[in-house]
Amino acid sequence: MRAVNKYLIVKRLNEETVTKGGLLMSKAEEAEMRYQTGVVVTPGTLVEHIHEGDKVYFDKVYAFDVKIEGETMTIIQEKDIVVVF
């Protein structure tokens, strides 16, 4: 399995979101957030600065989920990544 061009295959991370005050955010509040975290499973053939295993924040509005080998993965474009850490 390999992404092509400027696309990436990402595994979404389901982390609990905690506010600065230490409160856990509800699922409804998390759903309102525009950005999601994930780990890059495979970058596309034309992606230069993002590598397999990188943790990223991406714009979930432009992402879409697919089933690959029985596991749900997210397909995004390189331009929709806002942070790599």
TILUM-128020 format. One record per atom (N, C-alpha, C): residue number from 1; chain; atom name; x, y, z. Coordinates in Angstrom, 1 decimal. Atoms other than C-alpha are relative to their C-alpha. Layout:
BEGIN
<drenti><i>NUM</i><ch>A</ch><at>CA</at><east>X</east><north>Y</north><up>Z</up></drenti>
...
This chain:
BEGIN
<drenti><i>1</i><ch>A</ch><at>N</at><east>0.9</east><north>-1.2</north><up>0.0</up></drenti>
<drenti><i>1</i><ch>A</ch><at>CA</at><east>0.0</east><north>0.0</north><up>0.0</up></drenti>
<drenti><i>1</i><ch>A</ch><at>C</at><east>0.9</east><north>1.2</north><up>0.0</up></drenti>
<drenti><i>2</i><ch>A</ch><at>N</at><east>-0.9</east><north>-1.2</north><up>0.2</up></drenti>
<drenti><i>2</i><ch>A</ch><at>CA</at><east>1.5</east><north>3.3</north><up>-1.1</up></drenti>
<drenti><i>2</i><ch>A</ch><at>C</at><east>-0.9</east><north>1.2</north><up>-0.5</up></drenti>
<drenti><i>3</i><ch>A</ch><at>N</at><east>0.7</east><north>-1.2</north><up>0.5</up></drenti>
<drenti><i>3</i><ch>A</ch><at>CA</at><east>0.0</east><north>6.8</north><up>-1.5</up></drenti>
<drenti><i>3</i><ch>A</ch><at>C</at><east>0.8</east><north>0.6</north><up>-1.2</up></drenti>
<drenti><i>4</i><ch>A</ch><at>N</at><east>-0.6</east><north>-0.5</north><up>1.2</up></drenti>
<drenti><i>4</i><ch>A</ch><at>CA</at><east>0.7</east><north>8.6</north><up>-4.7</up></drenti>
<drenti><i>4</i><ch>A</ch><at>C</at><east>-0.1</east><north>1.6</north><up>0.0</up></drenti>
<drenti><i>5</i><ch>A</ch><at>N</at><east>0.0</east><north>-1.4</north><up>0.1</up></drenti>
<drenti><i>5</i><ch>A</ch><at>CA</at><east>1.5</east><north>12.2</north><up>-5.6</up></drenti>
<drenti><i>5</i><ch>A</ch><at>C</at><east>0.1</east><north>0.7</north><up>1.3</up></drenti>
<drenti><i>6</i><ch>A</ch><at>N</at><east>0.0</east><north>-0.8</north><up>-1.2</up></drenti>
<drenti><i>6</i><ch>A</ch><at>CA</at><east>0.8</east><north>14.7</north><up>-2.8</up></drenti>
<drenti><i>6</i><ch>A</ch><at>C</at><east>-0.9</east><north>-0.5</north><up>1.1</up></drenti>
<drenti><i>7</i><ch>A</ch><at>N</at><east>0.9</east><north>0.6</north><up>-1.0</up></drenti>
<drenti><i>7</i><ch>A</ch><at>CA</at><east>-1.5</east><north>12.4</north><up>-0.8</up></drenti>
<drenti><i>7</i><ch>A</ch><at>C</at><east>0.8</east><north>-0.7</north><up>1.0</up></drenti>
<drenti><i>8</i><ch>A</ch><at>N</at><east>-0.6</east><north>0.8</north><up>-1.1</up></drenti>
<drenti><i>8</i><ch>A</ch><at>CA</at><east>-0.7</east><north>10.8</north><up>2.5</up></drenti>
<drenti><i>8</i><ch>A</ch><at>C</at><east>-1.1</east><north>-0.9</north><up>0.6</up></drenti>
<drenti><i>9</i><ch>A</ch><at>N</at><east>0.9</east><north>0.9</north><up>-0.8</up></drenti>
<drenti><i>9</i><ch>A</ch><at>CA</at><east>-2.3</east><north>7.9</north><up>4.4</up></drenti>
<drenti><i>9</i><ch>A</ch><at>C</at><east>0.4</east><north>0.2</north><up>1.4</up></drenti>
<drenti><i>10</i><ch>A</ch><at>N</at><east>-0.2</east><north>-0.4</north><up>-1.4</up></drenti>
<drenti><i>10</i><ch>A</ch><at>CA</at><east>-2.7</east><north>8.8</north><up>8.0</up></drenti>
<drenti><i>10</i><ch>A</ch><at>C</at><east>-0.9</east><north>-0.9</north><up>0.9</up></drenti>
<drenti><i>11</i><ch>A</ch><at>N</at><east>0.8</east><north>0.7</north><up>-1.1</up></drenti>
<drenti><i>11</i><ch>A</ch><at>CA</at><east>-3.9</east><north>6.8</north><up>11.1</up></drenti>
<drenti><i>11</i><ch>A</ch><at>C</at><east>-0.4</east><north>1.1</north><up>1.0</up></drenti>
<drenti><i>12</i><ch>A</ch><at>N</at><east>0.4</east><north>-1.0</north><up>-1.0</up></drenti>
<drenti><i>12</i><ch>A</ch><at>CA</at><east>-6.0</east><north>9.1</north><up>13.2</up></drenti>
<drenti><i>12</i><ch>A</ch><at>C</at><east>0.3</east><north>-0.5</north><up>1.4</up></drenti>
<drenti><i>13</i><ch>A</ch><at>N</at><east>-0.2</east><north>0.3</north><up>-1.4</up></drenti>
<drenti><i>13</i><ch>A</ch><at>CA</at><east>-5.1</east><north>9.3</north><up>16.9</up></drenti>
<drenti><i>13</i><ch>A</ch><at>C</at><east>-1.2</east><north>0.5</north><up>0.8</up></drenti>
<drenti><i>14</i><ch>A</ch><at>N</at><east>1.1</east><north>-0.3</north><up>-0.8</up></drenti>
<drenti><i>14</i><ch>A</ch><at>CA</at><east>-7.9</east><north>9.2</north><up>19.4</up></drenti>
<drenti><i>14</i><ch>A</ch><at>C</at><east>0.5</east><north>0.4</north><up>1.4</up></drenti>
<drenti><i>15</i><ch>A</ch><at>N</at><east>-0.5</east><north>-0.5</north><up>-1.3</up></drenti>
<drenti><i>15</i><ch>A</ch><at>CA</at><east>-6.3</east><north>11.2</north><up>22.2</up></drenti>
<drenti><i>15</i><ch>A</ch><at>C</at><east>-1.1</east><north>0.8</north><up>0.7</up></drenti>
<drenti><i>16</i><ch>A</ch><at>N</at><east>0.9</east><north>-0.9</north><up>-0.7</up></drenti>
<drenti><i>16</i><ch>A</ch><at>CA</at><east>-8.3</east><north>12.8</north><up>25.0</up></drenti>
<drenti><i>16</i><ch>A</ch><at>C</at><east>0.6</east><north>1.4</north><up>0.0</up></drenti>
<drenti><i>17</i><ch>A</ch><at>N</at><east>-0.4</east><north>-1.4</north><up>0.0</up></drenti>
<drenti><i>17</i><ch>A</ch><at>CA</at><east>-8.2</east><north>16.5</north><up>24.8</up></drenti>
<drenti><i>17</i><ch>A</ch><at>C</at><east>-0.3</east><north>0.6</north><up>1.3</up></drenti>
<drenti><i>18</i><ch>A</ch><at>N</at><east>0.1</east><north>-0.7</north><up>-1.3</up></drenti>
<drenti><i>18</i><ch>A</ch><at>CA</at><east>-7.5</east><north>18.4</north><up>28.0</up></drenti>
<drenti><i>18</i><ch>A</ch><at>C</at><east>0.2</east><north>1.4</north><up>-0.1</up></drenti>
<drenti><i>19</i><ch>A</ch><at>N</at><east>-0.1</east><north>-1.5</north><up>0.0</up></drenti>
<drenti><i>19</i><ch>A</ch><at>CA</at><east>-8.0</east><north>22.1</north><up>28.5</up></drenti>
<drenti><i>19</i><ch>A</ch><at>C</at><east>1.2</east><north>0.4</north><up>0.9</up></drenti>
<drenti><i>20</i><ch>A</ch><at>N</at><east>-1.1</east><north>-0.5</north><up>-0.8</up></drenti>
<drenti><i>20</i><ch>A</ch><at>CA</at><east>-5.3</east><north>24.3</north><up>30.1</up></drenti>
<drenti><i>20</i><ch>A</ch><at>C</at><east>-0.4</east><north>-0.1</north><up>1.5</up></drenti>
<drenti><i>21</i><ch>A</ch><at>N</at><east>0.4</east><north>0.2</north><up>-1.4</up></drenti>
<drenti><i>21</i><ch>A</ch><at>CA</at><east>-7.4</east><north>24.1</north><up>33.3</up></drenti>
<drenti><i>21</i><ch>A</ch><at>C</at><east>-0.1</east><north>-1.4</north><up>0.5</up></drenti>
<drenti><i>22</i><ch>A</ch><at>N</at><east>0.0</east><north>1.4</north><up>-0.4</up></drenti>
<drenti><i>22</i><ch>A</ch><at>CA</at><east>-7.2</east><north>20.3</north><up>33.3</up></drenti>
<drenti><i>22</i><ch>A</ch><at>C</at><east>-1.3</east><north>-0.7</north><up>-0.2</up></drenti>
<drenti><i>23</i><ch>A</ch><at>N</at><east>1.3</east><north>0.6</north><up>0.2</up></drenti>
<drenti><i>23</i><ch>A</ch><at>CA</at><east>-10.8</east><north>19.6</north><up>32.2</up></drenti>
<drenti><i>23</i><ch>A</ch><at>C</at><east>0.1</east><north>-0.8</north><up>-1.3</up></drenti>
<drenti><i>24</i><ch>A</ch><at>N</at><east>0.1</east><north>0.8</north><up>1.3</up></drenti>
<drenti><i>24</i><ch>A</ch><at>CA</at><east>-11.5</east><north>16.8</north><up>29.6</up></drenti>
<drenti><i>24</i><ch>A</ch><at>C</at><east>-1.1</east><north>0.6</north><up>-0.8</up></drenti>
<drenti><i>25</i><ch>A</ch><at>N</at><east>1.0</east><north>-0.5</north><up>1.0</up></drenti>
<drenti><i>25</i><ch>A</ch><at>CA</at><east>-13.3</east><north>18.0</north><up>26.5</up></drenti>
<drenti><i>25</i><ch>A</ch><at>C</at><east>-0.9</east><north>-1.2</north><up>-0.3</up></drenti>
<drenti><i>26</i><ch>A</ch><at>N</at><east>1.0</east><north>1.0</north><up>0.4</up></drenti>
<drenti><i>26</i><ch>A</ch><at>CA</at><east>-16.5</east><north>16.1</north><up>25.6</up></drenti>
<drenti><i>26</i><ch>A</ch><at>C</at><east>0.2</east><north>-0.3</north><up>-1.5</up></drenti>
<drenti><i>27</i><ch>A</ch><at>N</at><east>-0.1</east><north>0.4</north><up>1.4</up></drenti>
<drenti><i>27</i><ch>A</ch><at>CA</at><east>-16.8</east><north>14.3</north><up>22.3</up></drenti>
<drenti><i>27</i><ch>A</ch><at>C</at><east>-0.6</east><north>1.0</north><up>-0.9</up></drenti>
<drenti><i>28</i><ch>A</ch><at>N</at><east>0.7</east><north>-1.0</north><up>0.8</up></drenti>
<drenti><i>28</i><ch>A</ch><at>CA</at><east>-19.2</east><north>17.0</north><up>21.0</up></drenti>
<drenti><i>28</i><ch>A</ch><at>C</at><east>0.9</east><north>1.2</north><up>-0.2</up></drenti>
<drenti><i>29</i><ch>A</ch><at>N</at><east>-0.9</east><north>-1.1</north><up>0.1</up></drenti>
<drenti><i>29</i><ch>A</ch><at>CA</at><east>-16.6</east><north>19.7</north><up>21.8</up></drenti>
<drenti><i>29</i><ch>A</ch><at>C</at><east>1.2</east><north>-0.3</north><up>-0.9</up></drenti>
<drenti><i>30</i><ch>A</ch><at>N</at><east>-1.0</east><north>0.4</north><up>0.9</up></drenti>
<drenti><i>30</i><ch>A</ch><at>CA</at><east>-13.9</east><north>17.7</north><up>20.1</up></drenti>
<drenti><i>30</i><ch>A</ch><at>C</at><east>-0.4</east><north>0.0</north><up>-1.5</up></drenti>
<drenti><i>31</i><ch>A</ch><at>N</at><east>0.6</east><north>0.0</north><up>1.4</up></drenti>
<drenti><i>31</i><ch>A</ch><at>CA</at><east>-16.1</east><north>17.3</north><up>17.0</up></drenti>
<drenti><i>31</i><ch>A</ch><at>C</at><east>0.0</east><north>1.4</north><up>-0.6</up></drenti>
<drenti><i>32</i><ch>A</ch><at>N</at><east>0.1</east><north>-1.4</north><up>0.5</up></drenti>
<drenti><i>32</i><ch>A</ch><at>CA</at><east>-16.3</east><north>21.1</north><up>16.7</up></drenti>
<drenti><i>32</i><ch>A</ch><at>C</at><east>1.4</east><north>0.5</north><up>-0.4</up></drenti>
<drenti><i>33</i><ch>A</ch><at>N</at><east>-1.3</east><north>-0.4</north><up>0.3</up></drenti>
<drenti><i>33</i><ch>A</ch><at>CA</at><east>-12.5</east><north>21.4</north><up>16.5</up></drenti>
<drenti><i>33</i><ch>A</ch><at>C</at><east>0.3</east><north>-0.3</north><up>-1.4</up></drenti>
<drenti><i>34</i><ch>A</ch><at>N</at><east>-0.3</east><north>0.1</north><up>1.4</up></drenti>
<drenti><i>34</i><ch>A</ch><at>CA</at><east>-11.2</east><north>21.9</north><up>13.0</up></drenti>
<drenti><i>34</i><ch>A</ch><at>C</at><east>1.1</east><north>-1.0</north><up>-0.3</up></drenti>
<drenti><i>35</i><ch>A</ch><at>N</at><east>-1.2</east><north>0.8</north><up>0.3</up></drenti>
<drenti><i>35</i><ch>A</ch><at>CA</at><east>-7.9</east><north>20.0</north><up>13.3</up></drenti>
<drenti><i>35</i><ch>A</ch><at>C</at><east>0.0</east><north>-1.3</north><up>0.8</up></drenti>
<drenti><i>36</i><ch>A</ch><at>N</at><east>-0.1</east><north>1.3</north><up>-0.6</up></drenti>
<drenti><i>36</i><ch>A</ch><at>CA</at><east>-7.2</east><north>16.4</north><up>14.1</up></drenti>
<drenti><i>36</i><ch>A</ch><at>C</at><east>1.5</east><north>-0.5</north><up>0.0</up></drenti>
<drenti><i>37</i><ch>A</ch><at>N</at><east>-1.3</east><north>0.5</north><up>-0.1</up></drenti>
<drenti><i>37</i><ch>A</ch><at>CA</at><east>-4.0</east><north>14.6</north><up>15.1</up></drenti>
<drenti><i>37</i><ch>A</ch><at>C</at><east>0.0</east><north>-1.4</north><up>-0.7</up></drenti>
<drenti><i>38</i><ch>A</ch><at>N</at><east>-0.2</east><north>1.3</north><up>0.6</up></drenti>
<drenti><i>38</i><ch>A</ch><at>CA</at><east>-2.6</east><north>11.5</north><up>13.3</up></drenti>
<drenti><i>38</i><ch>A</ch><at>C</at><east>1.4</east><north>-0.3</north><up>-0.2</up></drenti>
<drenti><i>39</i><ch>A</ch><at>N</at><east>-1.4</east><north>0.5</north><up>0.3</up></drenti>
<drenti><i>39</i><ch>A</ch><at>CA</at><east>0.5</east><north>9.5</north><up>12.4</up></drenti>
<drenti><i>39</i><ch>A</ch><at>C</at><east>0.0</east><north>-0.4</north><up>-1.4</up></drenti>
<drenti><i>40</i><ch>A</ch><at>N</at><east>-0.2</east><north>0.3</north><up>1.5</up></drenti>
<drenti><i>40</i><ch>A</ch><at>CA</at><east>1.7</east><north>9.3</north><up>8.8</up></drenti>
<drenti><i>40</i><ch>A</ch><at>C</at><east>0.3</east><north>-1.5</north><up>-0.1</up></drenti>
<drenti><i>41</i><ch>A</ch><at>N</at><east>-0.3</east><north>1.4</north><up>0.3</up></drenti>
<drenti><i>41</i><ch>A</ch><at>CA</at><east>1.5</east><north>5.7</north><up>7.7</up></drenti>
<drenti><i>41</i><ch>A</ch><at>C</at><east>0.9</east><north>-0.1</north><up>-1.3</up></drenti>
<drenti><i>42</i><ch>A</ch><at>N</at><east>-0.8</east><north>-0.1</north><up>1.2</up></drenti>
<drenti><i>42</i><ch>A</ch><at>CA</at><east>2.8</east><north>6.4</north><up>4.2</up></drenti>
<drenti><i>42</i><ch>A</ch><at>C</at><east>-0.2</east><north>1.3</north><up>-0.7</up></drenti>
<drenti><i>43</i><ch>A</ch><at>N</at><east>0.1</east><north>-1.2</north><up>0.8</up></drenti>
<drenti><i>43</i><ch>A</ch><at>CA</at><east>3.6</east><north>9.6</north><up>2.4</up></drenti>
<drenti><i>43</i><ch>A</ch><at>C</at><east>-0.1</east><north>-0.3</north><up>-1.5</up></drenti>
<drenti><i>44</i><ch>A</ch><at>N</at><east>0.0</east><north>0.2</north><up>1.4</up></drenti>
<drenti><i>44</i><ch>A</ch><at>CA</at><east>2.9</east><north>10.0</north><up>-1.3</up></drenti>
<drenti><i>44</i><ch>A</ch><at>C</at><east>1.3</east><north>0.2</north><up>-0.7</up></drenti>
<drenti><i>45</i><ch>A</ch><at>N</at><east>-1.2</east><north>0.0</north><up>0.8</up></drenti>
<drenti><i>45</i><ch>A</ch><at>CA</at><east>5.5</east><north>9.8</north><up>-4.0</up></drenti>
<drenti><i>45</i><ch>A</ch><at>C</at><east>0.6</east><north>1.4</north><up>-0.2</up></drenti>
<drenti><i>46</i><ch>A</ch><at>N</at><east>-0.5</east><north>-1.3</north><up>0.2</up></drenti>
<drenti><i>46</i><ch>A</ch><at>CA</at><east>5.8</east><north>13.6</north><up>-4.3</up></drenti>
<drenti><i>46</i><ch>A</ch><at>C</at><east>0.1</east><north>0.8</north><up>1.2</up></drenti>
<drenti><i>47</i><ch>A</ch><at>N</at><east>-0.1</east><north>-0.7</north><up>-1.3</up></drenti>
<drenti><i>47</i><ch>A</ch><at>CA</at><east>5.8</east><north>14.5</north><up>-0.6</up></drenti>
<drenti><i>47</i><ch>A</ch><at>C</at><east>1.4</east><north>0.0</north><up>0.4</up></drenti>
<drenti><i>48</i><ch>A</ch><at>N</at><east>-1.4</east><north>-0.1</north><up>-0.3</up></drenti>
<drenti><i>48</i><ch>A</ch><at>CA</at><east>9.2</east><north>15.8</north><up>0.4</up></drenti>
<drenti><i>48</i><ch>A</ch><at>C</at><east>0.3</east><north>0.1</north><up>1.5</up></drenti>
<drenti><i>49</i><ch>A</ch><at>N</at><east>-0.4</east><north>-0.4</north><up>-1.4</up></drenti>
<drenti><i>49</i><ch>A</ch><at>CA</at><east>9.2</east><north>17.1</north><up>4.0</up></drenti>
<drenti><i>49</i><ch>A</ch><at>C</at><east>-0.8</east><north>-0.8</north><up>1.1</up></drenti>
<drenti><i>50</i><ch>A</ch><at>N</at><east>0.8</east><north>0.7</north><up>-0.9</up></drenti>
<drenti><i>50</i><ch>A</ch><at>CA</at><east>6.8</east><north>14.7</north><up>5.7</up></drenti>
<drenti><i>50</i><ch>A</ch><at>C</at><east>0.3</east><north>-1.5</north><up>-0.2</up></drenti>
<drenti><i>51</i><ch>A</ch><at>N</at><east>-0.5</east><north>1.3</north><up>0.1</up></drenti>
<drenti><i>51</i><ch>A</ch><at>CA</at><east>7.9</east><north>11.2</north><up>6.5</up></drenti>
<drenti><i>51</i><ch>A</ch><at>C</at><east>-0.9</east><north>-1.0</north><up>0.8</up></drenti>
<drenti><i>52</i><ch>A</ch><at>N</at><east>0.7</east><north>1.0</north><up>-0.7</up></drenti>
<drenti><i>52</i><ch>A</ch><at>CA</at><east>6.5</east><north>7.9</north><up>7.7</up></drenti>
<drenti><i>52</i><ch>A</ch><at>C</at><east>0.3</east><north>0.1</north><up>1.5</up></drenti>
<drenti><i>53</i><ch>A</ch><at>N</at><east>-0.2</east><north>0.0</north><up>-1.5</up></drenti>
<drenti><i>53</i><ch>A</ch><at>CA</at><east>5.9</east><north>7.9</north><up>11.5</up></drenti>
<drenti><i>53</i><ch>A</ch><at>C</at><east>-0.1</east><north>1.4</north><up>0.5</up></drenti>
<drenti><i>54</i><ch>A</ch><at>N</at><east>0.2</east><north>-1.3</north><up>-0.5</up></drenti>
<drenti><i>54</i><ch>A</ch><at>CA</at><east>5.6</east><north>11.7</north><up>11.7</up></drenti>
<drenti><i>54</i><ch>A</ch><at>C</at><east>-1.4</east><north>0.2</north><up>0.6</up></drenti>
<drenti><i>55</i><ch>A</ch><at>N</at><east>1.3</east><north>-0.4</north><up>-0.6</up></drenti>
<drenti><i>55</i><ch>A</ch><at>CA</at><east>2.8</east><north>13.0</north><up>14.0</up></drenti>
<drenti><i>55</i><ch>A</ch><at>C</at><east>-0.4</east><north>1.3</north><up>-0.6</up></drenti>
<drenti><i>56</i><ch>A</ch><at>N</at><east>0.4</east><north>-1.2</north><up>0.7</up></drenti>
<drenti><i>56</i><ch>A</ch><at>CA</at><east>0.8</east><north>15.7</north><up>12.3</up></drenti>
<drenti><i>56</i><ch>A</ch><at>C</at><east>-1.4</east><north>0.5</north><up>0.5</up></drenti>
<drenti><i>57</i><ch>A</ch><at>N</at><east>1.4</east><north>-0.5</north><up>-0.1</up></drenti>
<drenti><i>57</i><ch>A</ch><at>CA</at><east>-2.2</east><north>18.0</north><up>12.8</up></drenti>
<drenti><i>57</i><ch>A</ch><at>C</at><east>-0.4</east><north>0.3</north><up>-1.4</up></drenti>
<drenti><i>58</i><ch>A</ch><at>N</at><east>0.6</east><north>-0.2</north><up>1.3</up></drenti>
<drenti><i>58</i><ch>A</ch><at>CA</at><east>-4.4</east><north>18.1</north><up>9.7</up></drenti>
<drenti><i>58</i><ch>A</ch><at>C</at><east>-1.4</east><north>0.5</north><up>0.1</up></drenti>
<drenti><i>59</i><ch>A</ch><at>N</at><east>1.3</east><north>-0.6</north><up>0.1</up></drenti>
<drenti><i>59</i><ch>A</ch><at>CA</at><east>-7.5</east><north>19.9</north><up>8.6</up></drenti>
<drenti><i>59</i><ch>A</ch><at>C</at><east>-1.0</east><north>-1.2</north><up>-0.4</up></drenti>
<drenti><i>60</i><ch>A</ch><at>N</at><east>0.9</east><north>1.1</north><up>0.2</up></drenti>
<drenti><i>60</i><ch>A</ch><at>CA</at><east>-10.2</east><north>17.2</north><up>9.0</up></drenti>
<drenti><i>60</i><ch>A</ch><at>C</at><east>-1.1</east><north>0.2</north><up>-1.0</up></drenti>
<drenti><i>61</i><ch>A</ch><at>N</at><east>1.1</east><north>-0.3</north><up>0.9</up></drenti>
<drenti><i>61</i><ch>A</ch><at>CA</at><east>-12.7</east><north>19.0</north><up>6.8</up></drenti>
<drenti><i>61</i><ch>A</ch><at>C</at><east>0.3</east><north>-0.6</north><up>-1.4</up></drenti>
<drenti><i>62</i><ch>A</ch><at>N</at><east>-0.4</east><north>0.5</north><up>1.3</up></drenti>
<drenti><i>62</i><ch>A</ch><at>CA</at><east>-10.7</east><north>17.9</north><up>3.7</up></drenti>
<drenti><i>62</i><ch>A</ch><at>C</at><east>0.5</east><north>-1.4</north><up>0.0</up></drenti>
<drenti><i>63</i><ch>A</ch><at>N</at><east>-0.4</east><north>1.4</north><up>-0.1</up></drenti>
<drenti><i>63</i><ch>A</ch><at>CA</at><east>-9.9</east><north>14.4</north><up>4.9</up></drenti>
<drenti><i>63</i><ch>A</ch><at>C</at><east>-1.1</east><north>-0.9</north><up>-0.3</up></drenti>
<drenti><i>64</i><ch>A</ch><at>N</at><east>1.0</east><north>1.1</north><up>0.1</up></drenti>
<drenti><i>64</i><ch>A</ch><at>CA</at><east>-11.7</east><north>11.2</north><up>4.1</up></drenti>
<drenti><i>64</i><ch>A</ch><at>C</at><east>0.5</east><north>-1.3</north><up>0.4</up></drenti>
<drenti><i>65</i><ch>A</ch><at>N</at><east>-0.4</east><north>1.3</north><up>-0.5</up></drenti>
<drenti><i>65</i><ch>A</ch><at>CA</at><east>-11.7</east><north>7.8</north><up>5.6</up></drenti>
<drenti><i>65</i><ch>A</ch><at>C</at><east>-0.3</east><north>-1.1</north><up>-1.0</up></drenti>
<drenti><i>66</i><ch>A</ch><at>N</at><east>0.1</east><north>1.2</north><up>0.9</up></drenti>
<drenti><i>66</i><ch>A</ch><at>CA</at><east>-11.2</east><north>4.5</north><up>3.7</up></drenti>
<drenti><i>66</i><ch>A</ch><at>C</at><east>0.4</east><north>-1.2</north><up>0.9</up></drenti>
<drenti><i>67</i><ch>A</ch><at>N</at><east>-0.4</east><north>1.2</north><up>-0.6</up></drenti>
<drenti><i>67</i><ch>A</ch><at>CA</at><east>-11.0</east><north>0.9</north><up>4.8</up></drenti>
<drenti><i>67</i><ch>A</ch><at>C</at><east>1.2</east><north>-0.6</north><up>-0.8</up></drenti>
<drenti><i>68</i><ch>A</ch><at>N</at><east>-1.2</east><north>0.6</north><up>0.7</up></drenti>
<drenti><i>68</i><ch>A</ch><at>CA</at><east>-7.5</east><north>-0.5</north><up>3.9</up></drenti>
<drenti><i>68</i><ch>A</ch><at>C</at><east>0.4</east><north>-1.2</north><up>0.9</up></drenti>
<drenti><i>69</i><ch>A</ch><at>N</at><east>-0.3</east><north>1.3</north><up>-0.6</up></drenti>
<drenti><i>69</i><ch>A</ch><at>CA</at><east>-6.9</east><north>-4.2</north><up>4.8</up></drenti>
<drenti><i>69</i><ch>A</ch><at>C</at><east>-0.8</east><north>-0.1</north><up>1.4</up></drenti>
<drenti><i>70</i><ch>A</ch><at>N</at><east>0.9</east><north>0.1</north><up>-1.1</up></drenti>
<drenti><i>70</i><ch>A</ch><at>CA</at><east>-9.8</east><north>-4.0</north><up>7.3</up></drenti>
<drenti><i>70</i><ch>A</ch><at>C</at><east>0.2</east><north>1.0</north><up>1.1</up></drenti>
<drenti><i>71</i><ch>A</ch><at>N</at><east>-0.2</east><north>-1.0</north><up>-0.9</up></drenti>
<drenti><i>71</i><ch>A</ch><at>CA</at><east>-8.5</east><north>-1.0</north><up>9.1</up></drenti>
<drenti><i>71</i><ch>A</ch><at>C</at><east>-0.3</east><north>1.4</north><up>-0.6</up></drenti>
<drenti><i>72</i><ch>A</ch><at>N</at><east>0.3</east><north>-1.3</north><up>0.4</up></drenti>
<drenti><i>72</i><ch>A</ch><at>CA</at><east>-9.8</east><north>2.6</north><up>8.9</up></drenti>
<drenti><i>72</i><ch>A</ch><at>C</at><east>1.2</east><north>0.9</north><up>-0.1</up></drenti>
<drenti><i>73</i><ch>A</ch><at>N</at><east>-1.1</east><north>-0.9</north><up>0.2</up></drenti>
<drenti><i>73</i><ch>A</ch><at>CA</at><east>-7.2</east><north>5.0</north><up>7.5</up></drenti>
<drenti><i>73</i><ch>A</ch><at>C</at><east>-0.6</east><north>1.3</north><up>-0.6</up></drenti>
<drenti><i>74</i><ch>A</ch><at>N</at><east>0.4</east><north>-1.3</north><up>0.4</up></drenti>
<drenti><i>74</i><ch>A</ch><at>CA</at><east>-7.5</east><north>8.7</north><up>6.6</up></drenti>
<drenti><i>74</i><ch>A</ch><at>C</at><east>0.9</east><north>0.4</north><up>-1.2</up></drenti>
<drenti><i>75</i><ch>A</ch><at>N</at><east>-0.8</east><north>-0.5</north><up>1.2</up></drenti>
<drenti><i>75</i><ch>A</ch><at>CA</at><east>-6.4</east><north>10.1</north><up>3.2</up></drenti>
<drenti><i>75</i><ch>A</ch><at>C</at><east>-0.1</east><north>1.5</north><up>0.0</up></drenti>
<drenti><i>76</i><ch>A</ch><at>N</at><east>0.0</east><north>-1.4</north><up>0.0</up></drenti>
<drenti><i>76</i><ch>A</ch><at>CA</at><east>-5.3</east><north>13.7</north><up>3.2</up></drenti>
<drenti><i>76</i><ch>A</ch><at>C</at><east>1.0</east><north>0.5</north><up>-1.1</up></drenti>
<drenti><i>77</i><ch>A</ch><at>N</at><east>-1.0</east><north>-0.6</north><up>0.9</up></drenti>
<drenti><i>77</i><ch>A</ch><at>CA</at><east>-3.3</east><north>16.0</north><up>0.9</up></drenti>
<drenti><i>77</i><ch>A</ch><at>C</at><east>1.1</east><north>0.7</north><up>0.8</up></drenti>
<drenti><i>78</i><ch>A</ch><at>N</at><east>-1.1</east><north>-0.7</north><up>-0.7</up></drenti>
<drenti><i>78</i><ch>A</ch><at>CA</at><east>0.0</east><north>17.5</north><up>1.9</up></drenti>
<drenti><i>78</i><ch>A</ch><at>C</at><east>-0.3</east><north>1.4</north><up>0.4</up></drenti>
<drenti><i>79</i><ch>A</ch><at>N</at><east>0.3</east><north>-1.4</north><up>-0.3</up></drenti>
<drenti><i>79</i><ch>A</ch><at>CA</at><east>-1.4</east><north>21.0</north><up>1.8</up></drenti>
<drenti><i>79</i><ch>A</ch><at>C</at><east>-1.0</east><north>0.1</north><up>1.2</up></drenti>
<drenti><i>80</i><ch>A</ch><at>N</at><east>0.9</east><north>-0.1</north><up>-1.1</up></drenti>
<drenti><i>80</i><ch>A</ch><at>CA</at><east>-3.9</east><north>20.1</north><up>4.5</up></drenti>
<drenti><i>80</i><ch>A</ch><at>C</at><east>0.6</east><north>-0.3</north><up>1.4</up></drenti>
<drenti><i>81</i><ch>A</ch><at>N</at><east>-0.8</east><north>0.2</north><up>-1.2</up></drenti>
<drenti><i>81</i><ch>A</ch><at>CA</at><east>-1.2</east><north>19.4</north><up>7.1</up></drenti>
<drenti><i>81</i><ch>A</ch><at>C</at><east>0.4</east><north>1.4</north><up>0.5</up></drenti>
<drenti><i>82</i><ch>A</ch><at>N</at><east>-0.4</east><north>-1.3</north><up>-0.5</up></drenti>
<drenti><i>82</i><ch>A</ch><at>CA</at><east>-0.7</east><north>22.4</north><up>9.4</up></drenti>
<drenti><i>82</i><ch>A</ch><at>C</at><east>1.2</east><north>0.0</north><up>1.0</up></drenti>
<drenti><i>83</i><ch>A</ch><at>N</at><east>-1.1</east><north>0.1</north><up>-0.9</up></drenti>
<drenti><i>83</i><ch>A</ch><at>CA</at><east>1.8</east><north>21.1</north><up>11.9</up></drenti>
<drenti><i>83</i><ch>A</ch><at>C</at><east>0.6</east><north>-1.4</north><up>0.0</up></drenti>
<drenti><i>84</i><ch>A</ch><at>N</at><east>-0.7</east><north>1.3</north><up>-0.1</up></drenti>
<drenti><i>84</i><ch>A</ch><at>CA</at><east>4.4</east><north>18.3</north><up>12.0</up></drenti>
<drenti><i>84</i><ch>A</ch><at>C</at><east>0.8</east><north>0.0</north><up>1.3</up></drenti>
<drenti><i>85</i><ch>A</ch><at>N</at><east>-0.8</east><north>0.0</north><up>-1.3</up></drenti>
<drenti><i>85</i><ch>A</ch><at>CA</at><east>5.8</east><north>17.3</north><up>15.4</up></drenti>
<drenti><i>85</i><ch>A</ch><at>C</at><east>0.4</east><north>-1.4</north><up>0.3</up></drenti>
